[in-house]
């Protein structure tokens, strides 16, 4: 399984979108890393995720979400989320 996720910074409420095969481990890395974009805005909280059978579909969805570049779009997605979804 692969996951596409949205995390939110508790520092400035910005969003980060990514994909992973291990959601729990990836979130932990975002919150403990000392390098990269997410290290400057820790702590992060998981706000949304979708589950996919394969990496190709997960990457397509990640790219689609990143192209939106619209905080209102992401917030609406999060607000309408039921807690899990399968792509």
VEXDREN-2710 file (C-alpha; in Angstrom, 1 decimal):
% VEXDREN-2710
k/r/px/py/pz
1/UNK/0.0/0.0/0.0
2/UNK/1.0/3.6/-0.6
3/UNK/-0.4/6.8/0.9
4/UNK/-0.7/10.3/-0.3
5/UNK/-0.9/12.6/2.7
6/UNK/-1.3/16.2/3.8
7/UNK/0.4/17.4/6.9
8/UNK/0.0/20.8/8.5
9/UNK/2.6/22.8/10.4
10/UNK/1.6/23.9/13.9
11/UNK/4.0/26.8/13.5
12/UNK/2.3/28.6/10.5
13/UNK/-0.5/26.4/9.4
14/UNK/1.2/25.7/6.0
15/UNK/0.5/22.4/4.3
16/UNK/2.9/19.8/2.9
17/UNK/1.9/17.1/0.5
18/UNK/3.8/13.9/0.0
19/UNK/3.5/10.1/-0.6
20/UNK/5.0/7.1/1.2
21/UNK/4.6/3.4/1.8
22/UNK/4.8/3.9/5.6
23/UNK/2.7/6.8/6.8
24/UNK/3.6/6.5/10.5
25/UNK/7.3/6.4/9.9
26/UNK/7.2/9.3/7.4
27/UNK/5.3/11.6/9.8
28/UNK/7.9/10.8/12.4
29/UNK/10.7/11.7/10.0
30/UNK/9.0/15.0/9.2
31/UNK/8.9/15.8/12.9
32/UNK/12.4/14.8/13.8
33/UNK/14.5/15.7/10.7
34/UNK/17.0/18.5/11.0
35/UNK/17.2/19.1/7.3
36/UNK/14.9/20.0/4.5
37/UNK/11.7/22.1/4.1
38/UNK/9.7/20.4/6.8
39/UNK/12.4/20.7/9.5
40/UNK/11.9/24.4/9.7
41/UNK/8.2/24.2/10.4
42/UNK/8.0/21.4/13.0
43/UNK/5.9/20.1/14.6
44/UNK/3.6/18.6/11.8
45/UNK/0.2/17.0/12.3
46/UNK/-1.4/14.6/9.8
47/UNK/-4.6/16.2/8.4
48/UNK/-5.5/13.9/5.5
49/UNK/-4.5/10.8/3.7
50/UNK/-5.6/8.5/0.8
51/UNK/-4.5/4.9/0.4
52/UNK/-3.5/3.4/-3.0
53/UNK/-2.8/-0.1/-4.2
54/UNK/0.3/0.9/-6.2
55/UNK/3.0/3.6/-6.3
56/UNK/2.0/4.8/-9.8
57/UNK/-1.5/5.8/-8.7
58/UNK/-0.2/7.4/-5.5
59/UNK/2.3/9.5/-7.4
60/UNK/-0.4/10.7/-9.9
61/UNK/-2.6/11.8/-7.0
62/UNK/0.3/13.5/-5.2
63/UNK/1.1/15.5/-8.4
64/UNK/-2.5/16.4/-8.9
65/UNK/-2.8/17.7/-5.3
66/UNK/0.5/19.7/-5.5
67/UNK/-0.7/21.4/-8.7
68/UNK/-3.7/22.9/-6.9
69/UNK/-1.5/25.2/-4.9
70/UNK/-4.6/26.5/-3.2
71/UNK/-4.9/26.4/0.6
72/UNK/-8.7/26.7/0.4
73/UNK/-8.8/23.6/-1.8
74/UNK/-6.7/21.7/0.7
75/UNK/-8.8/22.9/3.6
76/UNK/-12.0/21.8/1.9
77/UNK/-10.6/18.4/1.2
78/UNK/-9.5/18.0/4.8
79/UNK/-12.9/19.2/6.1
80/UNK/-14.8/16.8/3.9
81/UNK/-12.6/13.8/4.8
82/UNK/-14.1/10.9/6.6
83/UNK/-10.9/9.6/8.0
84/UNK/-9.9/7.2/5.3
85/UNK/-10.2/6.8/1.6
86/UNK/-9.0/4.4/-1.0
87/UNK/-7.9/5.5/-4.5
END
